[in-house]
Amino acid sequence: MVEDQRELRVFLHLAQTLSFGRTSQDCHVSPATLTRLVQRLEARLGQRLFDRGPRQVALTAEGRRFREYAVAALDLWNAYRQGDVDPGEL
């Protein structure tokens, strides 16, 4: 879950900032690594998460849906780590 957790956190940062440059800098990953991370997520989901243009980035409908999943997954993980959730709920 640790690698998945990092991917979800980076995805959420990008979903909030809508800036590959800022997310790359803030999350301490190269722009190429960030692009590959997004491409891997999109390949696993079979859906585009972002519409990327030369000067703008926007979440797709699937990206907004995945953002909700990512928030919920990280909340559950954090609650589990703090002992607040029955492991069966995960």
C-alpha positions in Angstrom: 0.0 0.0 0.0 2.9 2.4 0.6 3.7 2.9 -3.1 0.0 3.0 -3.9 -0.5 5.5 -1.1 2.3 7.7 -2.6 0.7 7.5 -6.1 -2.6 8.5 -4.7 -1.1 11.5 -2.8 0.7 12.7 -5.9 -2.4 12.2 -8.0 -4.5 14.2 -5.4 -1.9 17.0 -5.4 -2.0 17.2 -9.2 -5.8 17.1 -9.1 -5.8 20.1 -6.8 -3.1 22.2 -8.5 -3.8 21.1 -12.1 -0.1 21.9 -12.6 2.4 19.2 -13.6 5.3 21.6 -12.9 4.1 22.6 -9.4 3.2 19.0 -8.5 6.6 17.7 -9.7 8.3 20.3 -7.6 6.2 20.0 -4.5 6.2 16.2 -4.5 9.9 15.9 -5.3 9.5 13.9 -8.5 10.8 14.6 -11.9 8.3 15.8 -14.6 8.9 12.5 -16.5 8.2 10.5 -13.4 5.0 12.4 -12.7 3.9 11.8 -16.3 4.7 8.1 -16.1 2.8 7.9 -12.8 -0.3 9.4 -14.4 0.0 7.2 -17.4 0.3 4.1 -15.2 -2.9 5.1 -13.3 -4.7 5.8 -16.5 -3.6 2.4 -18.0 -4.7 0.5 -14.9 -8.1 2.3 -15.0 -8.5 2.2 -18.7 -9.6 5.8 -18.6 -8.1 9.2 -19.0 -7.9 11.1 -15.7 -6.7 14.5 -17.1 -7.2 16.4 -20.3 -3.8 17.8 -21.0 -3.2 20.8 -23.3 -0.2 22.9 -23.9 -1.1 25.5 -21.3 -3.8 23.8 -19.2 -4.7 20.6 -17.3 -8.2 19.6 -16.3 -9.7 16.7 -14.6 -11.9 14.5 -16.7 -15.2 13.1 -15.3 -13.3 9.9 -14.6 -10.6 11.9 -12.9 -13.1 13.5 -10.6 -14.5 10.1 -9.8 -11.1 8.7 -9.1 -10.3 11.7 -6.9 -13.2 10.7 -4.7 -11.9 7.1 -4.5 -8.3 8.3 -3.7 -9.5 10.5 -0.8 -11.6 7.7 0.6 -8.8 5.1 0.2 -6.3 7.4 2.0 -8.8 8.2 4.7 -9.4 4.5 5.3 -5.7 3.8 5.3 -5.0 6.5 7.8 -7.8 5.5 10.1 -6.6 1.9 10.0 -3.1 3.0 10.9 -4.5 4.9 13.8 -6.5 2.0 14.9 -9.9 3.7 14.3 -11.3 1.2 11.8 -12.2 -2.4 11.9 -9.8 -4.2 9.5 -12.8 -5.8 7.9 -13.9 -2.4 6.5 -10.8 -2.2 4.4 
